[in-house]
Amino acid sequence: MPVSLGPEQEDMLQRLFPILQRLYSETEGFLYHPENQQHWYNRGYANGMVAALVELGYADWVGQRLAVDADDVIAGHEALAWGQAYRHGVEMGHKETYEVIGPKQSANDD
């Protein structure tokens, strides 16, 4: 069941999704190009966005619109430079998606 989001967050979801689609499109076949670490980072960023959206309750919504990668898509590449670029992308995509659409934290929630 999706987390209840206000109109601002719903609007942001509609704005984020084309970015996610573009990142997936631009990085298609990234696994076959370890020399292009930017593509690995970008694909990781997209998958970090997906992870955040899933955590926010939008798994079905995303799944109906995009064939997402398996969680272990980079298995065997984690320790390599391109795998590290991917992992950093995941972290940043997740973090920044939460910053723009996740529940707002109050100063007293620390």
QUIGI-V17740 format. One record per residue. N is the residue number from 1. RES is the residue in one small letter. OMEGA is omega as a letter, one per 40 degrees, with the letter a starting at -180 (* if undefined). NEAR is the number of other ideal C-beta (glycine too) atoms within 8 Angstrom. Layout:
n: [N/N]
res: [RES/RES]
omega: [OMEGA/OMEGA]
near: [NEAR/NEAR]
//
This chain:
n: [1/2/3/4/5/6/7/8/9/10/11/12/13/14/15/16/17/18/19/20/21/22/23/24/25/26/27/28/29/30/31/32/33/34/35/36/37/38/39/40/41/42/43/44/45/46/47/48/49/50/51/52/53/54/55/56/57/58/59/60/61/62/63/64/65/66/67/68/69/70/71/72/73/74/75/76/77/78/79/80/81/82/83/84/85/86/87/88/89/90/91/92/93/94/95/96/97/98/99/100/101/102/103/104/105/106/107/108/109/110]
res: [m/p/v/s/l/g/p/e/q/e/d/m/l/q/r/l/f/p/i/l/q/r/l/y/s/e/t/e/g/f/l/y/h/p/e/n/q/q/h/w/y/n/r/g/y/a/n/g/m/v/a/a/l/v/e/l/g/y/a/d/w/v/g/q/r/l/a/v/d/a/d/d/v/i/a/g/h/e/a/l/a/w/g/q/a/y/r/h/g/v/e/m/g/h/k/e/t/y/e/v/i/g/p/k/q/s/a/n/d/d]
omega: [a/i/a/i/i/a/i/i/i/i/a/i/i/i/a/a/i/i/i/i/a/i/i/a/a/a/i/a/a/a/a/a/a/i/a/a/i/i/i/i/a/i/i/i/i/a/i/i/i/a/i/a/i/i/i/i/a/a/a/a/i/a/i/a/a/i/a/i/i/i/a/a/a/a/a/a/a/a/a/a/a/i/i/i/i/a/i/i/i/a/a/i/i/a/a/i/i/a/a/a/a/i/a/i/i/a/a/a/a/*]
near: [2/8/6/4/10/6/5/7/9/9/8/10/13/7/8/13/9/7/9/13/10/8/13/11/7/8/12/6/6/11/6/4/8/9/5/9/10/7/11/17/12/13/15/16/13/14/14/17/16/14/11/14/15/10/6/12/8/10/8/6/10/13/8/5/7/9/2/7/7/4/4/5/8/11/6/4/10/9/5/8/7/12/12/10/13/14/11/10/17/13/10/10/17/12/9/10/14/10/6/8/12/9/4/4/5/5/5/4/5/3]
//
